Amino acid sequence: METQTVEPGRTESMSMPAGPAEASSSRVAKKAAVTPKMTFRERILHRLPHYTGPYNVGYMDIEVPAREPRPISDLRRDGKPVLRLDTVLMAIYYPCDVRRDLKSPETAQNLHRVNWMPRPRVATAKGYAKFLNAPSLPVTAYLACTTLFTMLPAFRNAKIAGHWPEDMLKDSGPTGQQARREESDPTDRPTFPVIIFTHGLGGSRLCYSAICGELASFGFIVVALEHRDGSGARTHVSLPSNVEANEVESSTAVFVSHEDDAKDNSNKRKVRRRRKNNVNPYYVVDYILPKDNAQDTSPNNPRGVDHKLRSAQIELRLQEIKEAYYVLELINSGRGEEVASMNLRKKGNVGSSSLGLNGIKWDDWKGRMFMNNMTIMGHSFGGATTVQLCREQSLKWIGQGVVLDAWGQGTPPANDETGGRVNKPIISIASEAFMHWKENFDRVLEFCEEARDSGHLAWMLTIVGSTHLSMSDFAVLYPHWLSLLAKTMVNPKRAFYLTVAASLEFLKLTLPPEQTKYNQWVDEQLLRSAEPPLEPEEPLRPDHAPDDEHVAVRLKIPNEWSVRARMWFRRLWQRIVCSAHEDEEFGNGLQDFGEDEEIWTHMCPMRSQLEEYLSRY
């Protein structure tokens, strides 16, 4: 399939058929009927945006033992394995039924929101301090004052949705009539497409909750893995009751047992309570630095990437995702009770909510997921993982990949001899900061060309004014820090909206019809309206390109302080005159710094190729 591309590092803008005001009005019409009430803390400190799809969002944590616990790869330090597969931990975001008034006391007692910071929160905050190579006390104190108690606008263990979107049921056309017929049959319940999300370096299963929850609000079941490969800031691995900690070999894990608690904790009553509650031993995995090459993620690192470690981490991620798929198969086949009996995220165990999986009606989950044509989605190193998974010939249940600001250098090279090339439809949505990193841009272009050459659809886009963290929750929790330090120029909520909108349109084009019927997905024609790029006359926004020292880290803002002053006065005026628009959850304005363009297209299919691809269905 021939797809036109531009010269690496050069591009032109794409047209946008719907203006910001039009997009905003369509989102309000489809907003979920029930939203969590904002707490006083959220009104004065950081909060996450409410989801805007037609469904409310449920959430549950699942951690189960791996079927074959074992070391992964032959990577060893001090004679012991570096990476292990013992359990798999995932957060599941899903469409849920919450139709009652949240102000009702009865409802408030039954609905519990989810903390954004993974438990145990203080220990996780210390993990972030270690990851940032900063003193733990000030980092923990700052997080405690800002986001340590931030809540997701999602409800723990809520009932999975048993209805199609209300707007679709009210539709007077044939599609609405068919949806109402299915709705009237109690045995015919909605089946939802599945997205598996893989996080980047320093991430967790909750660091991308804004994107995962937003997709769930549009009718997806999103499974966000928390990887135990030493790529996260800190994760806690519970051990099953039949496993002794001294039997597990690892050079990087820090094991915690009851005896350790007794030595380190003077509160003997607390230790006895843990034993009474059958608390299992656990181990802690912090971020693993490459040996003798701590800066292997830096574009200017003369030693390059530690491919031995990164390839081993991707291999462990692959095994974790296979285990997650097995768990989803059990749930979808009506064996959810077996999963609940194996679940290690239960009352008393480390990192667990006291609710565990209480309240989940597993019969409601039987047959509710499409187990074919699943989507793999990931950010940064998770984007590299997504690319590698889209190369795997054995994973027949993967249908397409959504790559968010991929770390191209961290991805193993394609292997022509073993058929290790991208063989699925793929979309790459990048930040402008990474686009100015030419070596990384070239690698991402190669991934997209692999998909194109295998006869599949491929898009490569850049969100103007965005930086690497613009697709994570940190962008909306700490927008001012990103603006000042990374020189992010895009409204963070607008960047989220564009990321989700482009992803939904890509999935509407690539998923089979049975997975897209009755959808109420936003569609601004971001992909179909883009013409195949031609060679532009000048390089792309060289005035935004940073110096070599800050490549991929931040952008450059010409006349920064005068621009910031004008922006501040403009916002002040908007708050005085147009205060009603300030409550929009996903920003409907253009770039914060007055940019006229929002998305650049580097690669897209010809219209004739797109029509030919769609005709297969």
N, C-alpha and C positions, 0 to 999 in steps of 0.2 A: 504494500500500500504506500503510495507516494504521498508524503506530507511535506509541505514547505517549511523551511526554518530560516532563521536569520543568522547572520554571522555571530558567533559567541560574543556576548557583551554588547550587542546592538539590538535595537528593537524599535517598534512603533506602538502607539497606543491603540486600544480597541474601543469601539463605539459602545455606548451604553444606552439602550432604548428607553429605559425608565429613569426618570430623574429621582433624586433623593426623596422628594416629597411624595411622589407616587409610590415609591417602594415603602415608605413609612406607612402610608394609609393602608396598603395591602397587608402589612404585618399586623397592624392593630386589629384588623378584621379577623385575623386567624389566631389571635392571642388566646392562650389557655384561659378557660373560664375561672379557674381558681388559682390564686397565687399566694405563696406564704406571706404572712404578715411580717413586715420589717421590724426587727427588734430595735430598742433604743441604741444599742451598740452599733448596729448597722447604719443607723441614721447619722451618727457622728463619726464613724470610722469607715474602714474599707468594707465593701460588700460586693458580691458577685451579681451580675445581671440576671433578672428573671428570664426564664425561657419563653420564647415567643411562638412556638408551634401550637397546634390545636390540642395536643395532649398535655396533661400534667406528667411529671417525671417521678418514677420510683427508683429506689436504689437498694442494692444489697451487696454485702461482702461475702465472698466464698474463698476459703483456703482449704484445700484437700491434699492428702499425701499423693505424691507421684506414684504411678503404677510400678516403676522400676527406679527407686532412688539410686543415684550413682554419680560419680564425678563426670564432668563433661570436658572433653579434650584431654590432651596429655600435658597441658600447661601446669607446671608445678613450681612451688617456691618452698625452700627449706624442706624439700623432700615430700611435701604434701600437695594435694590438688588445690588449685586456685578456685575453680568453679565447681559447684555441685547443684544437682537437681534433687531436692528432697520434697518440696511441696510446690504447689502453684497457687498464687494469690491473684484474685481478680475482683474488680468492682463491676457490677452490672447496672447500667442505666437503662430504664425501659419505660414505655408508655404505661401510665397507670390510671386507675379510676379513682378520682377524687372529685366528687360532685357536690359535696355538702359545703355549707358555709364554714370557713375556717375559724370564724369568730365564735362558733358554738363550743361551749365547754366540753361536750362529749367528743366532738371532732378533735379538739386540741389535745385531749388525753390519748387519742388513738393514733395521731400522726406525729411522727418524730423526724425532725430534720437532721441532716448529716453534717458533722464537723469537717471543714475543709482540710485542716492539718491532721495527717494520719496519727492515730494513737500508737503509743503513748506520746502525747504532744510535746512535752518538754524534751524528751529524748530525741524526738524527730528534729526539734529546733536545734539541738546540739549537733545533730548530724549535718544540718545545713551550715552551721558555723564551721564545722570541720571541712566540709566541701568547699566553702569559700575561703578557707585558711584564715579565719578570723576568730578572735576571742569569743568563747561560747556565751559568756555572761551578757555582754551588750547585745549580741544577736538574739539570744533568747528573750531578753527583756524587750527588745524592739518588736519582735514577733508577738509577744504577749500583749503588748499595747495596741497592736494593729490587727493581726490576722490569726492569732492563736485560737480564737474562739469564733472565727468567721464560719457561717453556716451556708451550705449549699441550698438552693431553692428546690430541693428534692426531698421526697418522703421515704424514709427507711421502711422496707418490707411492705410497701403498699400493694394493693391488689392490681395485678396486670390488667390493662385495659381490655374490655370485652366488647368494644364498640368501635365503629368507624368514626372519623371526625364529624362533629355536629354539622359543620357547613356542608359536608358531602351528603349527609342524610337529608338535608333540607333542599338539596339541588333538585330542580324540577325536570332535568333532562334524563335520558336513558341511563346514564351512569348512576345518578342519584336513585333512580327507581330500582336498579339492580342492587345497590348498596342497602336499600331499605328492605328488599326481599331477604337478603342474607341476614340482616339484622334481626328480622322477625323469626328466624330459625335458631332456637337456642343451641343447637348442635353445631352451628356454623359460626365460628368465632374468627376474628382477624388473625392472620398469620403475618408476622413481622420479619422484614429482612434484618440481617445481622452484620454489624461492623465490629471488627476486632482492632482495638487501638493499642499501639505500642509507643511508650514514652521515650523521651530523649535523655541525655546525660543530666544527672541531677534531678530527674523527674520521679513521679510516683503515679499511682492509679488515680490520684485526685488532682494532679497539677494541670490537667486539661479538662476539668469538669465543665467549663463553660461551653466548649465545643461538643463534648460527649453528651452533656445534658440537652443542649440545643438540638442535636441530631435525634436524640430520644424523643423530644417533644414533637418531632415531625413523623414519628412512627417507626423508629429503628430501635433494635435492641443493641446497645453498644457495650462491648466487653472490654474494659480497660485493664490490661495486665499491669501488675507491679513486678518488674523483673528483679531476680535475685542474682544478677550477673555482675554486680559491682559497678553498675552504671548509675544507680540512684544515690541520692545523698545518704540515705539510711533506710534500711528495711529490716523488719523483725520476722524471723522464720520460726514458726512453731513446730515442735517435733511431736509426732504421734506418741501416745502413751506407751507403745510397745518398743520404742526406740530409745536406747541409752545414748546420752550425749557423748560419752567417751568412745562410742563406736563409730562416730562420724568424723572422718578425717578432712580437715580443711586448714589451709595456711592463712586464710583471710577472715574467717568467721570468728566472732567472739561469743563463746558459749556461756549461757547463764543457767544455773540450776538452783534448787532450793538451798543447797549448801552454800553456794555463792551469795545468795540473798542473806543467809544467816550471818555470813562473815561481814558483808558490806552494809547491812541494814540493822541498826540497833533496835528497830521496832519489831520485837519478836512476835507481837500479836499479829502484825501484818503478815509475817512469814507463815504463822500457823494458819491464818485464814486462807492463804494461797494453797497450802497443802490440803486443807479441808475442801476447797473448791476444785480439787484435782487439776491444779494448774500444771501444765506440761512444761518441761524445760524448753528453752528456745535459744536461737543464736542470732546475732546481729551482723549484718553485712553492710559495711560502709563503702563509700566510693573507692574503687581500686585504681590507684595510680599506675600507669605503665612503668615497668622497672627501668630505672636510669633514663627515663624519657617522659618526665612529668608533664611537659607541655606539648604532648603529641596532637592536641586539638588546635594548636595555634597555626595560622596560615604561614607565619614566619619561622616556624620551627625547622632548623636545618636538618634535624634527624628524621623528619617526616612522621608518619603515623605508625604506631605499634600494631601492625597488621596481625601479628600472632595473637595478641590479646583481643583485639577488636573482632577478629574472625571467630575466636572461641566464644566471645560474648554473644555474637549473632547466632552461633550454633546452640547455645543454651536457650536463647530466646525462641528459636525454632522449636525446641523440645517443649518449652513451656506452653507455646501456642498450640502444639499438638495435644498436650494434656488438657488445655482449656477447651479445645474442640470436643474431646472425649466427655468432659463434664457436661457440656451443652447437649451432647447426644443423649446422655442419661436423663437430663431434665426434660428434653423434648420427647423422649420415648415414654414418659410417665414414671420415671424412676427417680424423681426428685427427692423422695424420702431417703434414698440411699445416699445422695449427695449431702443431705442435711445430717445424716448420721456420721458421715466422715468429716464434716466441716469442723475446722479447728478455730475459726473465728466465732467463738461462743463465750458466754459469760465466764469470767475468771481468767481466760487465756490472754496472753500479751497482745496488745493492739486491737482488742475486740470490743465491740459495743455489748452492753449487757443484754441487748435484745437478740443478738445472734441472728438466726433466721426465723425467729418466732413470728407467727402471723402469716407466713407464706403458705398459700394453698397450692400445693404442687399439682393438683389435678387441673388447676386453671392454666398451668404451663404446658400441659401435654399437647404436642402438635402445634405450638404457637410460634415456632421459629422456622424459617427457611434454612435448611442445613446445606443447601447448595448455593453457589454463586455468592459466597460471603465476600465482604469487602475488607481488605487489610488497609489500615490507615495509621500513619505514624509521623512524628515530628523529630527533626534533627537526626540523632542516631536511630530513632524509631523510623524515620524516613528511609535511612539506609537499610534497616531491617525489612521494611516494606518492599523495597526494590529486590532484595535477596529472596524474599518469600514469593514474589511474582516470577522469579526465575525457576522455582522448584517445580519440576515436572510431576512429582508424586502427589502434590497437594491439589487434587482435582476439585476440591470444594472451594478453592479460592477463585473468585471471578474477576476481580479488578483491584487496583491499588490506588490510594490517594496519598501522595507524598507531600508532606508539609515541610518546607525548608530543609531539605535533606542535607546531611553531612556527606557529601560525595566521596571525600577522601577516606571516610570510615567504612565504605562499602567494598567488599571483595570485588576484584575485576571479573568481568564476564569470562566464562569458560566455554569456548566454542566446541571443544572436544566432547564435553559431557552434556552439551545442550543447555548450559547454564546461562541463558539469556532471557530477558524479560519477554514473557509470552502471554501477557494479559493486557487489557486496556489500562492505561495509566494516566494520571494527571499530576503534574507537579505545580504546587502553589508555593512560591518562594517569597522571601523578604527582599527588599531592595538592598539591604546591607549585604546579604549573601550574594546577590546578583553582581555586586562590584568585586567580589572575590572570584577572579577570572578562572583559576584552576578548578574551583568548586563548580562554577557555572558550566565549564566544559564537561565535567563528569556527569552532572545532571542531564545535560544535553545528550550525552551518550546513552543514559538509561532510557530516555524518551525515544531515541532513535532505535534502540533495541526493540521496543514495543512496536514502533512504526514498521520496522523491517520484518517483524513477525506477522504483519497483516492486521494489527490492532490499532484502535484509536489512541491518539496521544496528544495531550495538551501540555504546554509549559507556560506558566503565567508568573507575573511578579506583581505584588501589591505595592503601589508607590508609597514611599515614605515610611515603610515598615522596617523593623529590625527583628533580630532572631527571636526574641521573646514575645513578639506581637501575637503569636498564635497560642500562647500559654496563658494560664490564669494570672500570672504575674503582671501581664499587660494591663488588666483592669483593676488589679489590687494595688499596684504601685505605678500608676501612669506618670506621675510627676518625676519619679526617679528615672524611668525609662526615657522620658523626654529630656531630662537634664544630662544624664550620663551617656545614654546610647544615641541621643539626638533623634529619637523617634518622632516622625512628623505626621503620622496618621492618627486620627481619633481611634483609640484602641477598640472601642465597641464597633466602629465602622469596619475595622480590619477583621474582626470576628465575623461580622455579617457577610462581608465579601467572601471570606474563606468558606463559610457554611453554604452560602448561596451557590458558589461555583462548584462545591462538592456535591450538593443536591442535584444540580443540573447535570453534572457528569454521571451521577448514579441513575438519573432518570433516563439517560441515553444508553447506559451499558447494562443495567439490570434487566432481566427478562420481564415481560409484561405482567406476569402473575405476581411479581413483587412490587410493582409500581401502581397497581390499580387502586383507585379511590384515594390516591395521595393528595395531600394539601400542601405540597412543597412549594416554597418560594421559587420563582423562576423569572429572572430578569433577562434571560437570553444572553447571559454573559459569554457563553461558549458558541452558540449558533450565530451570534451577531458578529463574531470576529472574523475578519477576512484573513486568509493566509498571509503572513507578514512578507513585506517586500524589503529590500535593502534600503535603510534610511540614509539620509545624506550626512548626518552627523552622529557621533557617538551619543549614547544615552546619558543625559543629565550629568555631565562631568563635574558640574558644580556641587553635586551631592557626594561625589566620591571622596572618601577620607584619605589621609596619607597612609603609607604602607604600614605604619605602626598600628593603626586602628582598623585595618581591613577586616571586614566581616563582623567587627565588634560594634561599630557605630557609623553614622552618616555625618556629613558636614552640612551645616546650615549657613548659607551665605548671609552676611549681615545679621547674625543670629539675634543679638539683643534688641536691635530696633524692630526686627520681625516679631520677637516675643512680646515687646511692648504693644505693638499694634494688635496682636492676637489677644492680649489680656484685655485691652479696651473693647475689642469686638465682643468678647465673651461677656464682659460686664454689661454691655448694651443689650445683648441678647437676653440675659437674665432679667433685665429690667423690663424690656418690651415684650419678649416672647418666652416668658418663664414656663409656659405650659409645655414647650417642647423639651425642657430639660429632663422630663421624666421618661423619655424614650429609652428603652432598655438597650437596644442595639443602635448606636449613633446613626443618625440619618443625614449628617452633614458631610461635606467633602473633607479633604485633608485639613488637619488642624492648621497647617501653615500655608493655606491658600493655594494648594496645587489644583490645577484644572483636571488632571488625569487621575484615575484611580487604579486601573489595572493595565499592565503591558502584556502583550502576547508575544511569545517567542516561537511557539510552534502550535499549529492546530491543523486538523484535517481539511482537505478540500471539501467543498459542499457536496460534490458528487460522491466523494468517498464516504461522507457521513450518511448520505441517503442510501447508499449501497449497503452500508453496515446495518442500518436500521431495518432495511428490507428483509434481513435474515429472519426477523421475528414475524 
